[in-house]
Amino acid sequence: MSVAFDNHPTHWLLFNFFMGGDTPEKNGLSFNAWPKVSTPRAQMLDQLHTMAKQMRANKPFTFSQIPILEEIESSNQTAAKEMTAS
């Protein structure tokens, strides 16, 4: 199974998951990243459609979205106290 993401700010991301092997060594994950600055969207779509054909994918290719987590407004940092000169 392969999943591609297009909402990363700087790169096109592709994750390939290898599952179903009879041993752990036959399962795994590979990761590829192409810089958006040098790889136009149309070129990336062409590459991904070509990969899907080579893998004999049974459905059309679509980008997925990386889940965006809410920013935490508080932290475990304690504000520094100002010291006054005496």
Secondary structure, 3 states (H helix, E strand, C coil): CEEEECCCCCEEEEEEEECCCCCHHHCEEEEEEEECCCCCHHHHHHHHHHHHHHCCCCCCCCCECCCCCCCCCCCCCCCCCCCCCC
